[in-house]
Amino acid sequence: MTRPSVCILGGTGFVGRHLVARLAQKNFDVKILTRARARHYGLLVLPSVTLVEADVHDAAVLRREFAGCDGVINLVGILNERGHRGKGFHRVHVELARKILDACRASGVSRLLHMSALNAGERAPSHYLRTKGEAAALVLKTADELHVTVFEPSVIFGAGDSFINRFAALLRKMPAVFPLACARAKFAPVYAGDVAEALIRSWDNPASFGRRYGLCGPKTYTLRELVRDTARVMGLRRVVIGLPSALSWLQAALMEWLPGKPFSLDNYRSLKLDSICNHDGFAAFGIEPVSLEAVLPGYLGNRSAQARLDGLRRRHNQAV
Ligand SMILES: NC(=O)c1ccc[n+]([C@@H]2O[C@H](COP(=O)([O-])OP(=O)(O)OC[C@H]3O[C@@H](n4cnc5c(N)ncnc54)[C@H](OP(=O)(O)O)[C@@H]3O)[C@@H](O)[C@H]2O)c1
């Protein structure tokens, strides 16, 4: 039997690393397109994984790299853009999705898995969600010619995540009191391993062609509860104080000018919508999602080995 071959964009990121590990285990040939190969040599320890340095925004490069693959997975996404008016989001989410669809057609690739986000929609309040929605709509529009599936997760957790780990880093720095913007926003955090499994199970499942799936964990939390639980697992005593709406806005407006934009007005607007599912996408793939409580202590408690490795890897990458 021939091994299925998949080309992944965004495969070096947090979700990508969870997905690629599972794909390698399941005997897929995996080609990851990345902007900076030297930063991700760690992925090459996996059998049957190749890393190709490529400009994924170049249509000719996509056509060349997709040729001969059975399918493509697009995990590329940004939470913040360089500017402030949505152009960066549009380029990375919408224009790239369009180029990927064109390249799939041109190189005869018929299977495409596309990662979107819960609440993505053309009328959503943030550039992030609007452009994610526009891209998902473009992808689904091709369902009569390509076998496309769109995934819309709530916030994703697991070793190497940026959401929980960001709060963990802030909690370490803040003594006693932790002022929190948008504390009442709701999430149904979903484990990266479950998201990866849903993608893999959909791969050759015709029932998933032309469909979109919301992916949520088993429990809903407010942001305040998530931060409190994070502090508890880390063994830190912190009082989490929810900021009123005007102060949350102000915090976002100030922080979007800091290096790396730790919080932005666009993030603030995304948080206006609760990130919870109205139907269970996992059921279609026979997956029972694991809870945050079952996984969090494994990568957060006492600076786990994984966190130390991630730190060493980050320092190495900065030095390259
Ligand atoms: N993490 C979550 O909680 C969450 C929740 C809902 C939806 N999602 C969606 O899931 C997908 C994966 O998320 P993630 O957390 O794994 O993201 P991530 O860790 O930030 O990784 C995204 C990858 O996209 C590539 N990328 C970033 N900016 C790019 C650009 N300007 N042009 C081309 N490629 C670029 C990078 O690959 P290279 O640097 O190797 O080129 C990076 O490894 C995204 O589409 C995201 O929107 C994530």
PDBQT file of the ligand as one rigid body, heavy atoms in Angstrom, charges set to zero:
ROOT
HETATM    1  N1  LIG A 401      -3.790  28.134  18.754  1.00  0.00    +0.000 N 
HETATM    2  C1  LIG A 401      -5.092  28.357  18.936  1.00  0.00    +0.000 C 
HETATM    3  O1  LIG A 401      -5.588  28.497  20.081  1.00  0.00    +0.000 OA
HETATM    4  C2  LIG A 401      -6.019  28.446  17.737  1.00  0.00    +0.000 A 
HETATM    5  C3  LIG A 401      -7.405  28.567  17.939  1.00  0.00    +0.000 A 
HETATM    6  C4  LIG A 401      -8.245  28.625  16.829  1.00  0.00    +0.000 A 
HETATM    7  C5  LIG A 401      -7.716  28.561  15.553  1.00  0.00    +0.000 A 
HETATM    8  N2  LIG A 401      -6.370  28.447  15.382  1.00  0.00    +0.000 N 
HETATM    9  C6  LIG A 401      -5.829  28.389  14.019  1.00  0.00    +0.000 C 
HETATM   10  O2  LIG A 401      -5.044  27.204  13.906  1.00  0.00    +0.000 OA
HETATM   11  C7  LIG A 401      -3.954  27.438  13.024  1.00  0.00    +0.000 C 
HETATM   12  C8  LIG A 401      -2.658  27.020  13.682  1.00  0.00    +0.000 C 
HETATM   13  O3  LIG A 401      -2.500  27.795  14.869  1.00  0.00    +0.000 OA
HETATM   14  P1  LIG A 401      -1.155  27.723  15.721  1.00  0.00    +0.000 P 
HETATM   15  O4  LIG A 401      -1.509  28.098  17.110  1.00  0.00    +0.000 OA
HETATM   16  O5  LIG A 401      -0.441  26.446  15.458  1.00  0.00    +0.000 OA
HETATM   17  O6  LIG A 401      -0.338  28.924  15.074  1.00  0.00    +0.000 OA
HETATM   18  P2  LIG A 401       1.241  29.196  15.155  1.00  0.00    +0.000 P 
HETATM   19  O7  LIG A 401       1.873  28.395  16.226  1.00  0.00    +0.000 OA
HETATM   20  O8  LIG A 401       1.393  30.676  15.221  1.00  0.00    +0.000 OA
HETATM   21  O9  LIG A 401       1.780  28.665  13.753  1.00  0.00    +0.000 OA
HETATM   22  C9  LIG A 401       1.339  29.186  12.562  1.00  0.00    +0.000 C 
HETATM   23  C10 LIG A 401       2.334  28.858  11.462  1.00  0.00    +0.000 C 
HETATM   24  O10 LIG A 401       1.975  29.670  10.334  1.00  0.00    +0.000 OA
HETATM   25  C11 LIG A 401       3.138  30.116   9.675  1.00  0.00    +0.000 C 
HETATM   26  N3  LIG A 401       3.033  31.565   9.478  1.00  0.00    +0.000 N 
HETATM   27  C12 LIG A 401       2.882  32.523  10.420  1.00  0.00    +0.000 A 
HETATM   28  N4  LIG A 401       2.831  33.728   9.863  1.00  0.00    +0.000 NA
HETATM   29  C13 LIG A 401       2.944  33.538   8.532  1.00  0.00    +0.000 A 
HETATM   30  C14 LIG A 401       2.975  34.410   7.415  1.00  0.00    +0.000 A 
HETATM   31  N5  LIG A 401       2.912  35.737   7.563  1.00  0.00    +0.000 N 
HETATM   32  N6  LIG A 401       3.094  33.869   6.194  1.00  0.00    +0.000 NA
HETATM   33  C15 LIG A 401       3.214  32.535   6.035  1.00  0.00    +0.000 A 
HETATM   34  N7  LIG A 401       3.207  31.656   7.051  1.00  0.00    +0.000 NA
HETATM   35  C16 LIG A 401       3.076  32.156   8.290  1.00  0.00    +0.000 A 
HETATM   36  C17 LIG A 401       4.352  29.809  10.539  1.00  0.00    +0.000 C 
HETATM   37  O11 LIG A 401       5.171  28.876   9.829  1.00  0.00    +0.000 OA
HETATM   38  P3  LIG A 401       6.720  29.206   9.436  1.00  0.00    +0.000 P 
HETATM   39  O12 LIG A 401       7.214  30.190  10.434  1.00  0.00    +0.000 OA
HETATM   40  O13 LIG A 401       7.392  27.881   9.517  1.00  0.00    +0.000 OA
HETATM   41  O14 LIG A 401       6.666  29.742   8.051  1.00  0.00    +0.000 OA
HETATM   42  C18 LIG A 401       3.768  29.193  11.805  1.00  0.00    +0.000 C 
HETATM   43  O15 LIG A 401       4.458  28.031  12.182  1.00  0.00    +0.000 OA
HETATM   44  C19 LIG A 401      -4.027  28.905  12.635  1.00  0.00    +0.000 C 
HETATM   45  O16 LIG A 401      -4.696  29.032  11.404  1.00  0.00    +0.000 OA
HETATM   46  C20 LIG A 401      -4.868  29.523  13.723  1.00  0.00    +0.000 C 
HETATM   47  O17 LIG A 401      -5.549  30.690  13.300  1.00  0.00    +0.000 OA
HETATM   48  C21 LIG A 401      -5.498  28.388  16.438  1.00  0.00    +0.000 A 
ENDROOT
TORSDOF 0
